[in-house]
C-alpha cells in the first residue's frame, strides 16, 4: 500500500506537466485514484491527506501545480462520494467486473431461459449473484420484460421471479425501474417485431405496479391519461410515426457508415436527401451517443462533421433574399438550435446513458466545450442549462466541467485536440504524406502499395485532397515520359481509376477533388499555361471511363 501511495503522489506532483500532453489528465488521474480507493488499493482518506500535503508544499512552490493537484483531488471526492460510486467506478474503463458486456448479457439470457424451464428461483438468484454485476441488473430486468412481450405465457413466472429478486434485495429499486425504462425507450423498435408491444408493455407495467415491483420508482414510468405507457421515439411532438422511424433508422445507418468511411460530403448529401429537418436535433443526439462508445478518432470525426453540417449552405432561408432585399440570410443543413437541442436531449438522458457509457459526464462536457469553441453553440447555452439543471445531477456535473474546460488557459488549443490531434492541426502533414505517396507511386508504379499507404492514413474524409494533388502533379510533370502523351496514358489517372473501382476513393471525394482544381485554375494557369486544357482532358477521360460523374 505504501508503494501505491508514493506512486500516486508522484503522479499528482507531476500532474501539471502531464496535463500539457494529455488535456484530459485531470479527470483521468481522478478516475484512477477513485477506482484505487474503491478497490481498497488506496486508503479512503487519501484525497484528504493529499490536499493537506499539497497545501503545505505549495506555500513555497509552484502554485499552478498545486491548483492542478487540487482539481484532481476535488474530482476524486466527487467520484467516491457520488451516488452508486462503486457501480460507476467499477465500469469507468468499460464493462467492469472482468466480463465483457455481451458475455454478461448472454449469461443473463441463459439464466432466464433455464428458470422458465425449471422454475428454480433459488438457482436463478444464485446465477445472477455469481455474475457480480449489480450495476448491470437492469439488463436482466429488460430481457425478462422483452421475453414477456414475445411470449405472454411466461409472464406470470417471470413477474414472480422479478418480484423475488426485488424482495430479496438482489435487484435494487433503481435497477428495476431502469430496466422498465429501457424497454419503454425501445418500444418503437420492438413494435416492428412484436405486434402490439406497447399494449403488452402497458399490461406488464400495470401488473408490476400492482406487485409493488415499482412502488419506489413510479415516477420513472410516464403514464398517459389512460394508463398507457408512452412509447418514446426520443422526441416529443408526435414524431414517433412511421416517417420518423424510417428517418431514425436511415440516419443511424448514415452515422455508422460515416464513422467507417469518414466521408463528410457523402454524409451531408445523405442527410439532406433524408429531409426531416425538424428532427435534426435528434440526429445530433444520436451522433453524440454513438460517438461516445467509439474510438477517439471517431469522436474527432464527429466534431468535423458537426462543424461542416453547420456551415453547409442549403440556399436562401424562407423569407430571405429578394423579399427583404438581401441574400445574407442563409439556410444551413443543421442549425445552431439543432446542435443545442441535441445536447439538451443528451443531458436529459444522462442518468440512463451513464449505465452504458460510464464516462458520459466527461465526454459530454468535452463535446459541448468543443462545440462552443467552434461557434456551434453559444456560451450562454451552458449558463442557462446550468440554471435549469437539478442539484447533484449528472447533467449539472457535466455542464460545470464544460464551463471549467472553457475557462482554462489555452482552452481553444486544448479542446481542438481533446480527442487527439485535430484535423486542422494535421492538414499540412496529411497533404505532405499524400504527396509523398503519389511521388513514390510515380517511381515504383505499385498501385497496391499506394492503396495501402493511403488507407493507413485513415483520412477518407480528406481523399479529395489526394485527387487534387494528383491532378496538380500531372500539370507539373505531364501525362507521361513522352511529351505528347495523353491523359488516358497517365499513370496517375490510372491510379485514380483503380482506387475508384475498388471504392477506396468515393464518387463524392473524386468530384470534390476535381472541383477544387477547376476552382483554382486561374491561379494554376500562372504556373502552368496549359492547365485548362490538361484538366479538361483529365475530366473527359474520367467521365468516359465512368469514375467521374458528368
C-alpha positions in Angstrom: 0.0 0.0 0.0 2.8 2.4 0.8 4.3 1.9 -2.6 1.0 2.6 -4.3 0.6 5.8 -2.2 4.0 7.0 -3.2 3.3 6.2 -6.8 0.1 8.2 -6.9 1.8 11.0 -5.0 4.4 11.2 -7.8 1.6 11.4 -10.4 -0.1 14.2 -8.5 3.2 16.1 -8.1 3.7 15.9 -11.9 0.0 16.5 -12.9 0.8 20.0 -14.3 3.4 18.5 -16.7 1.2 15.6 -17.7 -1.7 18.0 -18.5 0.4 19.6 -21.3 0.4 16.3 -23.2 -2.9 14.9 -22.1 -5.7 17.5 -22.0 -8.0 15.1 -20.1 -5.3 14.3 -17.4 -7.2 15.9 -14.5 -10.2 13.8 -15.0 -8.3 10.6 -15.9 -6.0 10.8 -12.9 -9.0 11.4 -10.7 -10.7 8.3 -12.0 -7.6 6.2 -11.5 -7.3 7.4 -7.9 -11.1 7.0 -7.2 -11.0 3.5 -8.6 -8.0 2.6 -6.5 -9.9 3.8 -3.4 -13.0 1.7 -4.3 -10.7 -1.3 -4.9 -9.1 -0.8 -1.4 -5.7 -0.1 -3.0 -5.6 3.4 -1.5 -7.0 4.4 1.9 -10.4 6.1 1.9 -8.8 9.3 3.3 -6.1 9.5 0.6 -7.6 12.6 -1.1 -7.9 14.5 2.3 -4.3 13.7 3.2 -3.0 14.7 -0.2 -4.9 18.0 0.0 -3.2 18.8 3.3 0.2 17.8 1.9 -0.3 19.9 -1.2 -1.4 22.9 0.7 1.7 22.7 2.9 4.1 22.3 0.0 2.5 25.0 -2.2 3.5 27.8 0.2 7.0 27.9 -1.3 6.4 26.1 -4.6 4.6 26.3 -7.9 1.1 27.5 -7.2 -0.1 26.3 -10.7 0.9 22.8 -9.9 -0.9 22.9 -6.6 -4.1 24.1 -8.3 -4.0 21.3 -10.8 -3.5 18.7 -8.0 -6.4 20.3 -6.0 -8.6 20.0 -9.1 -7.7 16.3 -9.3 -8.4 15.6 -5.7 -11.7 17.5 -5.8 -12.7 15.3 -8.7 -11.7 12.2 -6.6 -14.0 13.3 -3.8 -16.8 13.8 -6.3 -16.4 10.3 -7.8 -16.1 8.5 -4.5 -18.9 10.3 -2.7 -21.4 10.2 -5.6 -24.5 8.0 -5.8 -23.7 4.4 -6.8 -20.0 5.3 -6.7 -18.8 1.7 -6.6 -21.0 0.6 -9.6 -19.9 3.5 -11.7 -16.2 3.3 -10.9 -16.1 -0.5 -11.4 -17.1 0.3 -15.0 -15.2 3.5 -15.5 -13.0 1.9 -18.2 -15.6 -0.4 -19.8 -17.7 -3.4 -18.8 -16.2 -3.9 -15.4 -16.1 -6.9 -13.1 -13.7 -8.6 -15.6 -16.6 -9.5 -18.0 -17.5 -8.3 -21.5 -20.9 -6.7 -21.8 -22.1 -9.1 -24.5 -21.0 -12.1 -22.4 -22.9 -10.8 -19.4 -26.0 -10.3 -21.5 -25.7 -13.8 -22.8 -25.4 -15.2 -19.3 -28.5 -13.3 -18.1 -30.4 -14.6 -21.1 -29.3 -18.1 -20.3 -30.4 -18.0 -16.7 -33.8 -16.6 -17.6 -34.3 -19.4 -20.1 -33.2 -22.0 -17.5 -35.6 -20.5 -15.0 -38.5 -20.8 -17.4 -37.7 -24.4 -17.9 -37.0 -25.3 -14.3 -38.9 -22.7 -12.3 -36.0 -22.9 -9.8 -35.9 -19.3 -8.4 -33.1 -20.1 -5.9 -30.8 -21.3 -8.8 -31.7 -18.2 -10.9 -30.8 -15.9 -7.9 -27.5 -17.8 -7.4 -26.6 -17.5 -11.1 -27.4 -13.7 -11.2 -25.5 -13.1 -7.9 -22.5 -15.0 -9.3 -22.2 -12.6 -12.2 -21.2 -9.9 -9.6 -22.6 -7.1 -11.7 -25.2 -5.4 -9.6 -24.8 -2.2 -11.6 -26.0 -4.1 -14.7 -29.0 -5.9 -13.2 -31.3 -3.6 -15.3 -30.3 -5.7 -18.3 -31.7 -8.8 -16.6 -35.0 -6.9 -16.0 -35.1 -5.6 -19.6 -34.5 -9.1 -21.0 -37.2 -10.6 -18.8 -39.7 -7.9 -19.9 -38.9 -8.5 -23.6 -39.5 -12.2 -23.1 -42.9 -11.5 -21.6 -43.8 -9.3 -24.6 -42.7 -12.0 -27.0 -44.4 -14.9 -25.2 -47.3 -13.9 -22.8 -47.5 -17.4 -21.4 -44.2 -16.8 -19.4 -45.4 -13.6 -18.0 -46.7 -14.9 -14.6 -43.5 -16.9 -13.9 -41.1 -14.1 -14.9 -43.0 -11.5 -12.9 -42.8 -13.8 -9.9 -39.0 -14.1 -10.4 -38.6 -10.4 -10.6 -40.7 -9.9 -7.5 -38.5 -12.4 -5.7 -35.3 -10.7 -6.9 -36.7 -7.3 -5.7 -38.0 -8.5 -2.3 -34.6 -10.2 -1.5 -32.7 -7.0 -2.5 -30.8 -8.8 -5.2 -32.1 -6.3 -7.8 -32.4 -2.7 -6.4 -35.4 -0.5 -7.0 -33.2 1.8 -9.2 -32.1 -1.1 -11.4 -35.7 -2.4 -11.6 -37.0 0.9 -12.7 -34.1 1.4 -15.2 -34.9 -2.0 -16.8 -38.5 -1.0 -17.4 -37.4 2.4 -18.6 -35.0 0.8 -21.1 -37.8 -1.3 -22.6 -40.1 1.7 -22.8 -37.4 3.6 -24.8 -37.1 0.6 -27.3 -40.8 0.3 -27.8 -40.8 1.8 -31.4 -38.2 -0.8 -32.4 -40.0 -3.6 -30.6 -43.3 -2.8 -32.3 -41.6 -3.9 -35.6 -41.0 -7.4 -34.3 -43.7 -7.8 -31.6 -47.3 -6.8 -32.6 -48.9 -4.5 -30.0 -45.8 -4.3 -28.0 -46.8 -1.0 -26.4 -50.2 -2.5 -25.2 -48.4 -5.6 -23.9 -45.8 -3.5 -22.1 -48.6 -1.4 -20.5 -50.2 -4.6 -19.1 -46.8 -5.8 -17.8 -46.2 -2.4 -16.2 -49.6 -2.3 -14.5 -49.0 -5.8 -13.1 -45.5 -4.8 -11.9 -47.1 -1.8 -10.1 -49.7 -4.0 -8.6 -47.0 -6.3 -7.3 -45.1 -3.4 -5.8 -42.1 -4.0 -8.1 -42.0 -0.3 -9.0 -43.5 1.1 -5.8 -40.4 3.2 -5.1 -39.9 4.3 -8.7 -43.4 5.0 -10.1 -42.2 8.5 -11.3 -39.7 6.9 -13.6 -42.6 5.5 -15.8 -44.5 8.1 -17.8 -48.2 7.1 -18.0 -50.7 8.9 -20.0 -54.3 9.7 -19.0 -55.5 6.3 -20.0 -52.8 4.5 -18.0 -50.8 3.6 -21.1 -47.1 3.9 -21.2 -45.9 6.3 -23.8 -43.5 4.8 -26.3 -40.8 7.4 -26.7 -39.1 7.9 -30.0 -36.5 10.2 -28.5 -38.5 13.4 -29.3 -41.9 14.8 -28.4 -44.4 16.3 -30.7 -45.7 13.2 -32.4 -42.6 12.3 -34.2 -42.8 8.6 -33.3 -44.7 7.9 -36.6 -43.6 5.6 -39.4 -41.9 8.5 -41.2 -39.8 9.4 -38.2 -38.9 5.8 -37.5 -37.7 5.4 -41.1 -35.6 8.6 -40.7 -34.2 7.3 -37.5 -33.1 4.0 -39.0 -31.6 5.7 -42.1 -29.8 8.4 -40.0 -28.3 5.8 -37.7 -27.0 3.8 -40.7 -25.7 7.1 -42.2 -23.7 7.8 -39.0 -22.3 4.2 -38.8 -21.2 4.4 -42.4 -19.6 7.8 -41.8 -17.6 6.5 -38.8 -16.2 3.8 -41.1 -15.5 6.0 -44.2 -15.0 9.5 -42.7 -16.6 10.9 -45.9 -18.1 14.2 -44.8 -19.5 15.1 -48.2 -21.4 11.9 -48.6 -22.8 12.1 -45.0 -24.1 15.7 -45.7 -25.6 14.8 -49.0 -27.4 11.8 -47.5 -28.7 13.8 -44.5 -30.0 16.4 -46.9 -31.8 13.7 -49.0 -33.4 12.3 -45.9 -35.2 15.5 -45.1 -36.9 15.6 -41.7 -35.2 18.9 -40.9 -37.3 19.2 -37.7 -35.6 16.0 -36.4 -32.1 17.2 -36.8 -31.9 17.8 -33.0 -32.5 14.1 -32.5 -29.9 13.4 -35.2 -27.3 15.4 -33.3 -28.1 13.5 -30.1 -27.9 10.1 -31.9 -24.5 11.1 -33.3 -23.1 12.1 -29.9 -24.3 9.0 -28.2 -22.9 6.7 -30.9 -19.6 8.5 -30.9 -19.2 8.2 -27.1 -19.0 4.5 -27.4 -16.4 4.6 -30.2 -12.7 5.4 -30.7 -11.2 8.8 -30.1 -10.7 9.1 -33.9 -14.4 8.7 -34.4 -15.1 11.3 -31.8 -12.9 13.7 -33.7 -14.6 12.8 -36.9 -18.0 13.7 -35.4 -16.7 17.1 -34.4 -15.6 17.6 -38.0 -19.0 16.5 -39.3 -21.0 18.8 -37.0 -18.8 21.7 -37.9 -19.3 21.1 -41.6 -23.1 20.5 -41.2 -23.5 23.9 -39.6 -21.5 25.6 -42.4 -23.2 23.7 -45.2 -25.3 26.2 -47.2 -28.7 24.9 -48.4 -29.6 28.1 -50.1 -31.7 31.2 -49.0 -33.8 30.8 -45.9 -37.6 31.2 -46.3 -38.5 34.9 -46.5 -34.9 35.9 -47.2 -33.3 37.2 -50.3 -35.5 39.3 -52.6 -38.2 39.6 -50.0 -36.0 41.8 -47.8 -33.5 43.0 -50.4 -30.6 40.9 -49.1 -29.2 37.5 -49.6 -27.4 37.3 -46.3 -29.9 35.0 -44.6 -28.9 31.5 -45.5 -30.4 28.2 -44.6 -28.0 25.7 -43.0 -28.3 22.0 -43.2 -28.0 21.8 -39.4 -28.8 25.0 -37.4 -27.3 26.1 -34.1 -30.6 25.4 -32.4 -30.4 21.8 -33.7 -27.0 21.4 -32.0 -28.3 22.9 -28.8 -31.4 20.6 -28.9 -29.2 17.6 -29.4 -27.1 18.5 -26.4 -30.2 19.1 -24.4 -31.5 15.6 -25.2 -28.2 14.1 -24.2 -28.2 16.0 -20.9 -31.8 14.9 -20.2 -31.0 11.2 -20.7 -27.6 11.3 -19.0 -28.7 9.3 -16.0 -29.5 6.4 -18.4 -26.5 6.9 -20.6 -24.1 6.6 -17.7 -25.1 3.0 -17.3 -23.8 2.2 -20.8 -21.1 4.9 -21.1 -19.6 5.3 -17.6 -17.6 8.5 -18.5 -20.6 10.2 -20.3 -20.2 13.2 -17.9 -16.7 13.8 -19.1 -17.3 13.0 -22.8 -20.4 15.2 -23.0 -18.6 18.1 -21.4 -15.7 17.8 -23.9 -18.1 17.6 -26.9 -20.1 20.7 -25.6 -17.0 22.7 -24.9 -15.6 21.8 -28.3 -18.9 22.9 -29.9 -18.6 26.3 -28.1 -15.0 26.8 -29.3 -16.1 26.1 -32.9 -19.1 28.5 -32.6 -21.6 25.8 -33.0 -23.2 26.6 -29.6 -23.4 29.9 -27.8 -21.5 30.1 -24.5 -24.8 31.4 -22.9 -26.3 27.9 -23.6 -24.2 26.4 -20.8 -25.1 29.2 -18.4 -28.8 28.7 -19.0 -28.6 24.9 -18.9 -26.7 25.1 -15.5 -29.6 27.2 -14.0 -32.2 24.6 -15.2 -30.3 21.5 -14.0 -31.1 19.7 -10.8 -28.6 19.9 -7.9 -26.4 16.9 -7.8 -27.5 15.6 -11.2 -25.1 14.2 -13.8 -26.1 16.9 -16.3 -25.1 19.6 -13.8 -21.8 17.9 -13.2 -21.1 17.7 -17.0 -22.2 21.3 -17.6 -20.0 22.6 -14.8 -17.0 20.6 -16.1 -17.6 22.0 -19.6 -17.6 25.6 -18.2 -14.3 24.8 -16.4 -12.8 23.5 -19.6 -13.7 26.7 -21.4 -12.3 28.9 -18.6 -8.9 27.1 -18.5 -5.8 28.7 -20.0 -5.4 28.0 -23.8 -8.9 26.4 -23.8 -9.3 26.6 -27.5 -6.0 25.0 -28.3 -6.5 22.2 -25.8 -10.1 21.5 -26.9 -9.1 21.4 -30.6 -7.0 18.3 -29.7 -9.2 16.9 -26.9 -9.7 13.7 -28.9 -6.2 13.7 -30.3 -4.5 15.8 -33.0 -7.2 17.8 -34.7 -7.9 17.6 -38.4 -6.9 21.3 -38.7 -3.5 20.7 -36.9 -2.6 17.8 -39.2 -3.9 19.1 -42.6 -0.4 20.2 -43.8 1.1 17.0 -42.6 -1.6 14.9 -44.3 -1.0 16.8 -47.6 2.7 16.1 -47.3 2.1 12.4 -46.8 -0.3 12.2 -49.7 2.2 14.0 -52.0 4.8 11.5 -50.9 2.5 8.6 -51.8 2.0 10.0 -55.3 5.7 10.6 -55.8 6.6 7.1 -54.7 3.9 5.7 -57.0 5.4 7.5 -60.0 8.7 6.0 -59.1 7.5 2.4 -58.5 4.2 2.1 -60.3 2.9 -0.1 -57.4 -0.8 0.5 -57.2 -1.3 -1.9 -54.2 1.4 -0.1 -52.2 -0.1 3.3 -52.9 -3.6 2.0 -51.9 -2.2 0.6 -48.7 -0.4 3.8 -47.8 -3.5 5.9 -48.5 -5.6 3.5 -46.4 -3.1 3.7 -43.5 -3.7 7.5 -43.3 -7.3 6.8 -42.1 -8.4 10.0 -43.7 -11.2 9.1 -46.1 -12.8 12.4 -45.4 -9.7 14.1 -46.9 -9.3 12.0 -50.1 -10.4 14.9 -52.2 -7.0 16.4 -51.4 -5.4 13.3 -52.8 -7.3 13.7 -56.0 -6.4 17.4 -56.2 -2.7 16.7 -55.6 -2.7 14.0 -58.3 -4.2 16.4 -60.8 -1.7 19.2 -60.0 1.2 16.7 -60.2 0.0 15.8 -63.7 0.1 19.5 -64.6 3.6 19.7 -63.2 5.1 16.5 -64.6 3.0 15.9 -67.6 0.9 12.8 -68.5 3.9 10.5 -69.1 7.5 10.2 -70.2 6.6 11.2 -73.7 6.0 14.8 -74.4 2.9 14.1 -76.4 1.3 11.6 -74.0 -2.4 11.8 -73.5 -4.3 12.0 -70.2 -5.6 8.4 -70.8 -2.0 7.1 -70.7 -1.1 8.9 -67.4 -0.1 6.6 -64.6 -1.8 8.9 -62.1 -5.1 8.8 -64.0 -4.7 5.0 -63.9 -4.2 5.1 -60.1 -7.2 7.3 -59.5 -9.3 5.0 -61.8 -8.2 1.9 -59.9 -8.8 3.4 -56.5 -12.3 4.5 -57.6 -13.1 1.0 -58.9 -12.2 -0.6 -55.6 -14.3 2.0 -53.7 -11.4 3.5 -51.8 -12.0 6.8 -53.4 -15.7 7.7 -53.2 -17.5 9.4 -56.0 -18.1 12.4 -53.8 -14.4 12.8 -52.9 -13.3 12.5 -56.6 -15.9 15.0 -57.6 -14.8 17.4 -54.9 -11.1 17.0 -55.8 -11.8 17.9 -59.5 -14.0 20.8 -58.5 -11.3 22.2 -56.2 -8.7 22.1 -59.1 -11.2 23.7 -61.5 -11.8 26.5 -59.0 -8.1 27.1 -58.7 -7.4 27.2 -62.5 -6.9 30.9 -62.6 -4.0 30.6 -60.2 -2.7 27.4 -61.7 -2.6 28.9 -65.2 0.0 31.4 -64.0 2.4 28.5 -63.3 1.1 26.0 -65.9 -0.1 27.9 -69.1 -1.8 24.7 -70.5 -3.5 23.9 -67.2 -7.1 24.4 -68.5 -6.5 22.1 -71.5 -4.9 19.4 -69.4 -7.6 19.5 -66.7 -10.2 19.3 -69.4 -8.5 16.2 -70.8 -8.5 14.6 -67.4 -12.2 15.3 -66.9 -13.0 13.9 -70.3 -11.1 10.7 -69.7 -12.6 10.2 -66.2 -16.1 10.8 -67.4 -15.6 8.4 -70.3 -14.4 5.6 -68.0 -17.3 6.3 -65.6 -15.5 7.2 -62.4 -16.3 10.9 -62.6 -20.0 12.0 -62.8 -20.6 14.2 -65.8 
